[in-house]
């Protein structure tokens, strides 16, 4: 059976009346808000005008908001452009010493830390066969020398034949050359230090077999030291031999000045760097493989405008430094767009300011152009 719905006309009229009333109330509130905002703007303008007039007639009554700042006057100063990196100390004379001949070590004369001189014997290789050979040759040489001297005397007196004299001479000289060779072999059985320095490593022991090319000792000299570092290829055209360098060894609390003695021509394909070397003064404080911080100065400005790097702000893509300008007894902030030439350490060289300008060093954050300042 189909249902039927009946609508009460009085109920419909009541709902419509309520809707009209609510809409009218919202419109009234919007109108009131618009009117009040207009009055607020008008009152603010009147207050501003009255304050301006009052400030002209009575400056002491002016109440202007100021910001506390600190200032610094710019003075031109020398400024270095440099690149900074880490370097490693290397000894130029850092030599692995090996034997010149094969044999069994019979004696070791030094230990780690011993100071040695050039040519000093560090170890002895078994040379018994060579010594016996020398004794035999010396005995034969003694006889050959006697025969030669007698044959020479006879030949000088035109006695005997020239062949006998030449044979005696040849025999003697042959034995002399043989003796010299054995003496060289005897000398090769001694492992000697090629430089003045100290023994850093001892790799052999008595009874051990020595062989040419096998490390036996490491001898290091601190007389010739260098610091080696790698520089980014971005500075390839700036870094040159002879540039001044400042090397700091933090562990030693020591800073020295030096010069670049070598600049590599090849760029490393992996690190995109090139090597440099700095000659170091002789010192017992420096050790091979010690690290140090190196600043290579590739350009120096004798008179540059320099500011602390933190006062340079990046505002809307511009580099900005605020200065203080005086107007009577009042100070106001001035916004200056500058060009940063270079940043090195905690300072930046800039263009756009001049000597005598007073820059804001404290309180520059959030500062606006023309804002009143208080020192």
Beta strands, then each sheet from edge to edge (+ up, - down):
strand 1: 66-68
strand 2: 70-73
strand 3: 77-91
strand 4: 94-98
strand 5: 103-108
strand 6: 115-116
strand 7: 121-125
strand 8: 190-192
strand 9: 197-202
strand 10: 209-210
strand 11: 215-220
strand 12: 225-232
strand 13: 244-249
strand 14: 254-263
strand 15: 273-280
strand 16: 291-304
strand 17: 306-308
strand 18: 313-315
strand 19: 318-327
strand 20: 330-337
strand 21: 339-344
strand 22: 347-351
strand 23: 358-362
strand 24: 372-374
sheet 1: 1+ 24+ 20- 19+ 18-
sheet 2: 2+ 23-
sheet 3: 3+ 12- 15+ 14- 13+ 16- 3+
sheet 4: 4+ 11- 9+ 6-
sheet 5: 8+ 7- 5+ 10-
sheet 6: 17+ 22- 21+
end
